[in-house]
Amino acid sequence: MIKARYEEERKQKQAEYEEKKTAFEEKRKNKKPRGKEPKPPSAEPPDKKQYNFTDPESRIMKAGNGSHFEQAYNAQAAVDTETYLIVGQLVTDAPNDKEQLNPVLASIPEEAATPESVLTDTGYYSEKAVKDAETGGGPTVYSAMAKGSHHVSVADLEKQPLPTPPPPGAPIKEQMAYRLKSPEGKALYKQRKQTVEPVFGVIKEVLGFRRFSMRGKEKAETEWSLVCLSYNLKKIFKLMAARAPKHPAATAKQHANALSAHFRAYFQTFSCFARPLPLLLDKFMPGCRQCGVLTPTDCQEKAEFALACYLIGAQPYSYFLYNWGWKLATGPLVDYPEFKKPLGPPKGAYKRTTPNGWEFTREFEHASVWVNTESREAKITWR
């Protein structure tokens, strides 16, 4: 098992060795190169190689600032620079990011984003990865080729002449150096740290996710997907609040209008930034003071509107729970006859009667649903 794993690692190191060897020989043609000559990887695995019997798919990786090692997976995320939403994610067992540029780009669904530029740190850079990413009209890659200082020098503050564009067909390394030194490239690359680093900071410090709880790469991928989804929901909520109109909540009616506006803004924001989710969860407390104090009879009369809103957007694995309260002996305190009627499967997705209106219809096997979320009217016709 250790030998089979090392063989995959050796192939990668062999490719890196050949690149370094070629560069070393090019330098030798002009003058004696500095440093030691690259050495090929060993054919046999080193004695320090280990195998984990608890989670065989995980790998030993450097943690923190590289001062210690942990048994881990490598979680990746692609973040949109405008909305700070995670648009692509994956989990790999590779200890470094050298070969993860194209897999991360492939993880971005077309419905979520079509990137024009990609900003990565030096860990993702290799000439082959950049070339593969840009082939066939792919996005332009901006990637640091070496670790730089985090401090500003005097030279950085002085006015520098504009860099000379490389000739056509120049090596990837020359093209990348020009991109990063150009005014446009500098302005664009500054967004990398202020975009992706805060996202991982929120996931660790706010969501409290610092380690995987399940074993196996497939389960780790599922767990990471849920973490990214949780982050996106928090971010979408803030985007929703920024886009929704502000209404003073001096009265119960005004507050209800504000809640309705937030409801509409939520779905409008979600349609702009993400794909439709297969799970729809919503909560409505009929007796809360925010919506005005309602009696059990009021709650029963308003059940049709709440049920219609749910049926318009219901998808597989979603459910609807609406009640005034329960008793252990008798069950619900208020009976809702419409909940007992056969509904049948939907005949398709909901339809909007007008392009910019808030009137929707949807057909089921045993019912027709109509709802106007702006006027808070609804009608369910049972067959």
C-alpha positions as CSV (number, residue, x, y, z in Angstrom):
1,M,0.0,0.0,0.0
2,I,2.8,2.4,0.9
3,K,4.7,1.6,-2.3
4,A,1.5,2.1,-4.5
5,R,1.0,5.5,-2.9
6,Y,4.6,6.5,-3.2
7,E,4.5,5.6,-6.9
8,E,1.9,8.3,-7.6
9,E,3.9,10.8,-5.6
10,R,7.1,9.8,-7.4
11,K,5.6,10.4,-10.8
12,Q,4.7,14.0,-9.7
13,K,8.2,14.6,-8.3
14,Q,9.7,13.1,-11.5
15,A,7.9,15.7,-13.6
16,E,9.0,18.5,-11.3
17,Y,12.6,17.1,-11.4
18,E,12.6,17.2,-15.2
19,E,11.4,20.8,-15.3
20,K,14.1,21.8,-12.8
21,K,16.7,19.8,-14.8
22,T,15.8,21.5,-18.0
23,A,16.1,25.0,-16.4
24,F,19.4,24.0,-14.8
25,E,20.8,22.9,-18.2
26,E,19.7,26.1,-19.9
27,K,21.6,28.1,-17.3
28,R,24.6,25.9,-17.7
29,K,24.9,26.9,-21.4
30,N,25.7,30.5,-20.6
31,K,27.6,30.2,-17.3
32,K,28.0,27.9,-14.3
33,P,24.7,27.9,-12.5
34,R,24.5,28.6,-8.8
35,G,23.2,26.0,-6.4
36,K,23.1,22.2,-6.4
37,E,22.1,20.2,-9.4
38,P,18.6,18.7,-9.1
39,K,18.4,15.1,-8.1
40,P,15.8,12.6,-9.3
41,P,13.3,11.1,-6.8
42,S,14.2,7.8,-5.2
43,A,12.7,4.7,-6.8
44,E,11.8,3.3,-3.3
45,P,9.7,5.0,-0.7
46,P,11.6,6.6,2.2
47,D,11.6,4.9,5.6
48,K,9.6,7.8,7.1
49,K,6.6,7.0,4.9
50,Q,3.5,6.1,6.9
51,Y,0.1,4.6,6.5
52,N,-3.0,5.5,8.5
53,F,-5.3,2.6,9.3
54,T,-8.0,4.8,10.9
55,D,-8.6,6.9,7.7
56,P,-6.5,5.5,4.9
57,E,-7.7,8.1,2.4
58,S,-6.3,11.0,4.4
59,R,-2.7,12.2,4.2
60,I,-0.1,13.6,6.5
61,M,0.2,17.4,5.7
62,K,2.0,20.4,7.0
63,A,-0.3,22.4,9.3
64,G,-0.2,26.0,10.6
65,N,3.0,27.7,9.3
66,G,4.6,24.4,8.5
67,S,5.9,23.9,12.0
68,H,4.1,20.6,12.5
69,F,2.2,17.8,10.7
70,E,-1.4,16.5,10.9
71,Q,-3.4,13.8,9.3
72,A,-5.7,15.8,7.1
73,Y,-7.5,16.6,3.8
74,N,-6.9,19.6,1.6
75,A,-10.2,21.6,1.3
76,Q,-10.4,24.0,-1.7
77,A,-12.8,26.9,-2.4
78,A,-13.4,29.3,-5.3
79,V,-14.8,32.7,-4.2
80,D,-16.4,35.4,-6.2
81,T,-14.6,38.8,-5.7
82,E,-17.9,40.8,-5.9
83,T,-20.3,38.9,-3.7
84,Y,-17.8,36.9,-1.6
85,L,-19.9,33.8,-2.3
86,I,-18.3,30.4,-2.6
87,V,-19.0,29.3,-6.2
88,G,-16.9,26.2,-6.3
89,Q,-15.4,23.7,-3.8
90,L,-13.8,20.3,-3.5
91,V,-11.7,18.2,-1.1
92,T,-8.4,16.5,-2.2
93,D,-5.9,14.3,-0.5
94,A,-3.0,16.1,-2.2
95,P,-0.7,17.8,0.4
96,N,-0.1,20.9,-1.8
97,D,-2.1,23.0,-4.3
98,K,0.3,22.6,-7.3
99,E,-2.2,20.5,-9.3
100,Q,-5.5,21.9,-7.9
101,L,-6.0,25.0,-10.2
102,N,-7.9,23.2,-12.9
103,P,-9.9,20.8,-10.6
104,V,-11.1,23.9,-8.6
105,L,-12.1,25.7,-11.9
106,A,-13.9,22.5,-13.0
107,S,-15.9,22.5,-9.7
108,I,-17.6,25.8,-10.6
109,P,-21.0,25.1,-12.1
110,E,-21.9,27.2,-15.2
111,E,-25.1,28.4,-13.5
112,A,-23.1,29.8,-10.6
113,A,-20.3,31.7,-12.4
114,T,-18.2,31.9,-15.6
115,P,-14.9,33.4,-14.4
116,E,-13.0,35.8,-16.7
117,S,-9.9,36.1,-14.4
118,V,-8.5,33.8,-11.7
119,L,-6.4,35.0,-8.8
120,T,-4.3,32.4,-7.0
121,D,-1.3,32.4,-4.7
122,T,2.1,30.9,-5.5
123,G,1.1,27.4,-4.3
124,Y,-1.1,26.9,-7.4
125,Y,1.4,28.1,-10.0
126,S,2.9,25.8,-12.6
127,E,3.4,26.5,-16.3
128,K,1.4,23.4,-17.2
129,A,-1.6,24.3,-14.9
130,V,-1.8,27.9,-16.2
131,K,-1.5,26.7,-19.8
132,D,-4.3,24.1,-19.4
133,A,-6.6,26.7,-17.6
134,E,-6.3,29.2,-20.4
135,T,-6.6,26.8,-23.3
136,G,-9.8,27.0,-25.3
137,G,-10.8,30.5,-24.2
138,G,-10.4,29.8,-20.5
139,P,-10.0,32.5,-17.9
140,T,-6.8,34.6,-17.6
141,V,-4.7,33.4,-14.6
142,Y,-2.9,35.8,-12.3
143,S,-0.7,33.8,-10.0
144,A,2.4,34.8,-8.0
145,M,5.4,32.6,-9.0
146,A,7.3,33.0,-5.8
147,K,6.7,34.1,-2.2
148,G,7.2,37.8,-1.8
149,S,7.6,40.1,1.2
150,H,4.6,41.3,3.0
151,H,6.3,44.6,3.8
152,V,6.3,47.6,1.5
153,S,9.8,48.7,0.4
154,V,11.0,52.1,-0.7
155,A,11.2,50.8,-4.3
156,D,7.5,49.9,-4.1
157,L,6.6,53.5,-3.2
158,E,8.7,55.0,-6.0
159,K,7.2,55.5,-9.5
160,Q,8.2,52.7,-11.7
161,P,8.3,52.6,-15.5
162,L,5.6,50.6,-17.2
163,P,6.7,47.0,-17.9
164,T,7.5,46.0,-21.5
165,P,4.9,43.5,-22.9
166,P,6.5,40.1,-23.7
167,P,6.7,39.1,-27.4
168,P,4.0,36.8,-28.9
169,G,4.7,33.1,-28.0
170,A,6.7,34.1,-24.9
171,P,7.0,31.5,-22.1
172,I,4.2,31.4,-19.5
173,K,6.7,32.7,-16.9
174,E,7.4,35.9,-18.8
175,Q,3.7,36.5,-19.5
176,M,2.8,36.0,-15.9
177,A,5.6,38.4,-14.7
178,Y,4.2,41.0,-17.0
179,R,0.6,40.5,-15.9
180,L,1.5,41.0,-12.3
181,K,3.6,44.1,-12.9
182,S,1.1,45.8,-15.1
183,P,-1.2,48.4,-13.5
184,E,-4.3,46.4,-14.3
185,G,-2.7,43.2,-13.0
186,K,-1.6,44.9,-9.7
187,A,-5.1,46.3,-9.1
188,L,-6.7,42.9,-9.9
189,Y,-4.3,40.8,-7.8
190,K,-4.8,43.0,-4.7
191,Q,-8.3,41.5,-4.5
192,R,-7.0,38.0,-3.9
193,K,-6.1,38.3,-0.2
194,Q,-9.1,40.5,0.6
195,T,-11.5,38.0,-1.0
196,V,-10.6,34.4,-0.2
197,E,-8.8,34.9,3.2
198,P,-11.8,36.5,4.9
199,V,-14.0,33.6,3.7
200,F,-11.8,31.0,5.4
201,G,-11.6,33.3,8.5
202,V,-15.4,33.4,8.8
203,I,-15.6,29.6,8.3
204,K,-13.0,29.0,11.1
205,E,-13.9,31.7,13.6
206,V,-17.6,32.4,13.1
207,L,-18.9,29.0,12.0
208,G,-16.3,27.2,14.2
209,F,-15.3,24.7,11.5
210,R,-11.6,23.7,12.0
211,R,-11.6,19.9,11.5
212,F,-13.5,17.2,9.7
213,S,-15.7,15.0,11.9
214,M,-16.1,12.1,9.5
215,R,-13.7,9.6,8.0
216,G,-13.2,9.0,4.3
217,K,-12.7,11.4,1.4
218,E,-16.3,11.1,0.2
219,K,-17.7,12.0,3.6
220,A,-15.2,14.8,4.0
221,E,-16.4,16.2,0.6
222,T,-20.0,16.1,1.8
223,E,-19.1,17.8,5.1
224,W,-17.1,20.5,3.3
225,S,-20.1,21.1,0.9
226,L,-22.4,21.7,3.9
227,V,-19.9,24.1,5.5
228,C,-19.7,26.1,2.2
229,L,-23.5,26.0,1.9
230,S,-23.8,27.3,5.5
231,Y,-21.4,30.2,4.7
232,N,-23.2,31.1,1.6
233,L,-26.6,31.2,3.4
234,K,-25.1,33.6,5.9
235,K,-23.7,35.7,3.1
236,I,-26.9,35.6,1.1
237,F,-28.8,36.8,4.1
238,K,-26.6,39.9,4.4
239,L,-26.9,40.5,0.6
240,M,-30.7,40.1,0.9
241,A,-30.8,42.7,3.7
242,A,-28.7,45.1,1.7
243,R,-31.0,44.7,-1.4
244,A,-34.4,44.8,0.4
245,P,-36.2,48.1,0.9
246,K,-36.2,49.5,4.4
247,H,-39.7,49.9,5.9
248,P,-40.3,51.4,9.4
249,A,-42.0,48.8,11.6
250,A,-44.1,51.2,13.6
251,T,-47.3,49.1,13.3
252,A,-47.9,45.4,12.8
253,K,-49.1,46.0,9.2
254,Q,-46.0,47.9,8.3
255,H,-43.8,45.2,9.8
256,A,-45.7,42.5,7.9
257,N,-45.1,44.5,4.6
258,A,-41.4,44.7,5.5
259,L,-41.3,40.9,6.1
260,S,-43.0,40.4,2.7
261,A,-40.3,42.7,1.0
262,H,-37.6,40.6,2.6
263,F,-39.2,37.5,1.4
264,R,-39.3,38.7,-2.2
265,A,-35.7,40.1,-2.0
266,Y,-34.5,36.7,-0.7
267,F,-35.7,34.8,-3.8
268,Q,-34.5,37.6,-6.1
269,T,-31.0,37.5,-4.6
270,F,-30.9,33.8,-4.6
271,S,-31.8,33.6,-8.3
272,C,-29.0,36.1,-9.1
273,F,-26.2,34.4,-7.2
274,A,-26.8,30.6,-7.0
275,R,-28.5,27.6,-8.5
276,P,-32.0,26.6,-7.2
277,L,-31.6,24.4,-4.1
278,P,-33.3,21.0,-3.8
279,L,-34.2,21.8,-0.2
280,L,-36.5,24.7,0.8
281,L,-36.8,25.5,4.5
282,D,-39.0,28.3,5.9
283,K,-40.4,29.1,9.3
284,F,-43.5,31.1,10.1
285,M,-44.9,31.6,13.6
286,P,-48.5,32.7,13.3
287,G,-48.9,33.9,16.9
288,C,-45.8,36.0,17.2
289,R,-46.2,39.7,18.0
290,Q,-44.0,40.7,15.0
291,C,-46.9,39.6,12.7
292,G,-49.7,40.8,15.0
293,V,-51.3,38.7,17.7
294,L,-53.5,36.0,15.9
295,T,-56.1,33.8,17.4
296,P,-56.4,30.1,16.5
297,T,-59.3,30.9,14.2
298,D,-57.2,33.6,12.4
299,C,-54.4,31.1,12.0
300,Q,-56.8,28.5,10.5
301,E,-58.1,31.1,8.0
302,K,-54.6,32.2,7.0
303,A,-53.4,28.6,6.4
304,E,-54.3,28.7,2.7
305,F,-51.9,31.6,2.0
306,A,-49.0,30.0,3.9
307,L,-49.6,26.6,2.2
308,A,-49.9,28.1,-1.2
309,C,-46.6,30.0,-0.8
310,Y,-45.0,26.7,0.2
311,L,-46.5,24.7,-2.7
312,I,-45.3,27.3,-5.3
313,G,-41.7,26.7,-4.4
314,A,-41.8,23.2,-3.0
315,Q,-39.0,20.8,-4.2
316,P,-38.0,17.2,-3.4
317,Y,-37.3,16.6,0.3
318,S,-38.9,19.8,1.4
319,Y,-41.7,19.7,4.0
320,F,-44.4,22.0,5.4
321,L,-45.2,22.4,9.2
322,Y,-47.9,24.8,10.2
323,N,-49.8,24.6,13.5
324,W,-51.0,26.6,16.5
325,G,-49.7,24.1,19.1
326,W,-49.9,20.5,20.3
327,K,-51.1,18.5,23.3
328,L,-49.6,15.1,24.0
329,A,-53.0,13.5,24.5
330,T,-55.0,15.0,21.5
331,G,-52.3,16.2,19.1
332,P,-52.9,19.5,17.2
333,L,-55.0,22.2,19.0
334,V,-56.4,23.4,15.7
335,D,-57.5,21.1,12.8
336,Y,-56.5,22.0,9.2
337,P,-58.7,19.9,6.8
338,E,-56.7,21.0,3.7
339,F,-53.6,19.2,5.0
340,K,-55.4,15.9,4.8
341,K,-56.5,16.3,1.1
342,P,-54.5,14.3,-1.5
343,L,-52.2,16.6,-3.5
344,G,-50.4,14.3,-5.9
345,P,-47.1,15.1,-7.7
346,P,-46.5,18.4,-9.4
347,K,-47.0,18.7,-13.1
348,G,-44.1,21.1,-13.5
349,A,-42.4,24.1,-11.9
350,Y,-44.2,27.2,-10.9
351,K,-45.1,29.9,-13.5
352,R,-45.0,33.7,-13.2
353,T,-48.0,35.3,-14.7
354,T,-46.1,38.6,-15.5
355,P,-42.3,39.0,-16.0
356,N,-41.9,41.4,-13.1
357,G,-44.9,40.7,-11.0
358,W,-45.4,38.6,-7.8
359,E,-48.3,36.5,-9.0
360,F,-47.5,32.8,-9.4
361,T,-49.3,29.6,-10.4
362,R,-48.5,25.9,-10.2
363,E,-50.4,22.7,-11.2
364,F,-50.5,19.5,-9.2
365,E,-52.3,16.2,-9.9
366,H,-55.2,17.0,-7.5
367,A,-54.9,20.8,-7.0
368,S,-54.3,24.2,-8.8
369,V,-52.4,26.8,-6.8
370,W,-52.5,30.6,-7.3
371,V,-50.7,33.1,-5.0
372,N,-49.9,36.8,-5.0
373,T,-47.2,37.5,-2.5
374,E,-47.5,41.3,-2.9
375,S,-51.2,41.4,-1.9
376,R,-50.9,38.3,0.3
377,E,-53.8,36.6,-1.5
378,A,-53.9,32.9,-2.4
379,K,-56.3,30.3,-3.7
380,I,-56.0,26.5,-3.8
381,T,-58.5,24.7,-6.0
382,W,-58.8,21.0,-5.1
383,R,-59.9,18.4,-7.7
